[in-house]
Structures are given as structure tokens and as C-alpha cells.
């Protein structure tokens, strides 16, 4: 068909497409959504139970220097805050330990990322000074006679209580 201005009208030849598409909710969709919800609930409950069980463990401070455990002591033994000076081939580190928290107070490294890590309070927390090759972490043990490997005394560490 021709319009008056000389152009053809093709709208009558093609059927109009419906723009109102409807989403159909199928039983398989409900099963997938239900499985995701159940997985999230189980994951959250497991995480909650894990946190409750780790609160009962004794926390130990483990200090590793050049790949070997230098010191491993229960945090409960530090009734007064103590600073430990660790001399090393690659730089010296000062570590602050109390019954509640541990952190690297001073280090001779250039970027001071280990100092900026902040306080370590929970089992699994850790701080690393790569230039000085020192790792400070909190590990867990069971009861007062925890089965934690490594030495339980000061060993070769030059401890300076302040």
C-alpha cells in the first residue's frame, strides 16, 4: 500500500510482536531457590557453631623467625603487658603481648605493613614482617595442656618486660 507521500506501508504485512513477555515460575526454579536458601542457612549455622567452639580453646602466641618457631606461650600467662625484642639478621622487631592482644609494635622494615596490621585478638589472626622474616600469629590449643607443637618457654628470645 502506498501512502500519499509515496512511501509504502509495511505495518500491515508484518504481525506485531508482543512486548509483554511473562516469566513463568516453574517447579525446578523453586527447587533451585530452595536449595540455595538451605545452603545459606547450613553455612551460617556451621560458622556460628565453629565460632562458639573456638572461644573455648586456649589461645597461644606463636612467633616464628626465619622459618623456625622461636616462642609459643599461652596468652593467659601474660597478666601484665610485655614487650619482646627480637634481634635478627634482617632487622629487629618489638612485639607487644598481653592477655587480650598481640601486635608488632616496632620494626626496622621500610614499609611498616606489619606494624599497620594492628592488634591480633582471635585464633587465626596473624601478622607478617617479610623483610625481617618474622611471623606472629595466634593459634588454639585444647585446655591448659594444649597439644601445640613448638617450645613452651622463652628459648633464645631476648625478652624485655616493660
C-alpha positions, 0 to 999 in steps of 0.5 A: 500500500502506498501512502500519499507521500509515496512511501509504502506501508509495511505495518500491515504485512508484518504481525506485531510482536508482543512486548509483554513477555511473562516469566513463568515460575516453574517447579525446578526454579523453586527447587533451585531457590530452595536449595540455595536458601538451605545452603545459606542457612547450613553455612551460617549455622556451621560458622556460628557453631565453629565460632562458639567452639573456638572461644573455648580453646586456649589461645597461644602466641606463636612467633616464628623467625626465619622459618623456625618457631622461636616462642609459643606461650599461652596468652593467659600467662601474660597478666601484665603487658610485655614487650619482646625484642627480637634481634635478627639478621634482617632487622629487629622487631618489638612485639607487644603481648598481653592477655587480650592482644598481640601486635608488632609494635616496632620494626626496622622494615621500610614499609611498616605493613606489619606494624599497620596490621594492628592488634591480633585478638582471635585464633587465626589472626596473624601478622607478617614482617617479610623483610625481617622474616618474622611471623606472629600469629595466634593459634588454639590449643585444647585446655591448659595442656594444649597439644601445640607443637613448638617450645613452651618457654622463652628459648633464645628470645631476648625478652624485655618486660616493660 
